């Protein structure tokens, strides 16, 4: 059973790496700034899921703690970017 879970996690990690490359291409080639911001946001959350799968695969709980910090940072960045796009200034 552990062998099956290990193989499934390996396949999902590969899928997340492929999607990360696609998000990176969209972030570079995005026709508008909104496409680029959305691509960077999706890439960041993709990185968080990738790190949590890696923590599961390697059995390292410290990586899971890092994922929580990264996710909170991404959420704060989303709020700052949305405030800037709406009001064109950021006051924290």
N, C-alpha and C positions, 0 to 999 in steps of 0.2 A: 504493500500500500504506500509506503514511503517513496518507493521508486516512481510510482504513478504521480504522486504530488510533486516530486522533484522535476519530473519531465514537464508537467503542466506549467509549473512556475518558470521553467526555462523557455517554453514556447511563449508565454505571456510577456516575459522580459524582452524577447526578440520583437514581439509585436509593438511593445511600447517604444523600443528603440526606432523602429520604422516610423511610427507616428511622430516621434520627436524630430526626425529628419524632415518629415513633411511640414511640421509646424515651423521649423527653422527656415525652410524654403519660403513659406508664406510670410514669415516675419521679414525676410530680406526683400522679397519681390512684391509685397502687398501694395495694391494700387492706392489705398488710402491709409491714413494714420490709424483709423479705427480697425482695419484689417490687421495691421501690425501689432497694435496693442492686444487685440484678441488672440493673435497667434502667440505672442510672448506670454500671455496669461495662461493659455492652454499648455504651452511648453513648460511653464513653471509647475502647474498641477500635474502634468505628465511626469516631470522629474520627481515630484513628491511620491507619486504612486510607484514609480520605478525604484526609488530608495526604500519604500516600505516592502516591496517584493524582494529586493536584495537583502534586506534585513531578515526577512522570513527564510530566504534561501540559505543565507550564511549563518543564521542563528545568532545574529548580533543585535541585542536589544538597544544598544546605544544609537544605532542608525534609526531606530523607530522614534527615539526621543528627538533626534535631529529633524525628522519629518514633521513633527508637530510644530517645532520652531519655524521651519521653512514654510509651512502652510499658513501660519499666522502672519508671517512676513509678506507672503503673496497676497493675503486678504487685505492687509494694510496698504499695500501698493495699489491694489485695485481701487480702494476708496480714494487714495490721493490722486490717482489718474482720473477717476470719474469726476472728482471735484474740480480738477484743473480743466477738464474738457467742458464742464458746464459753466464755470465762472471765470476761467482763464487766469486764475490766481489761486494759490494754495496758502491757507492760513491754518496752521496746526495749533 
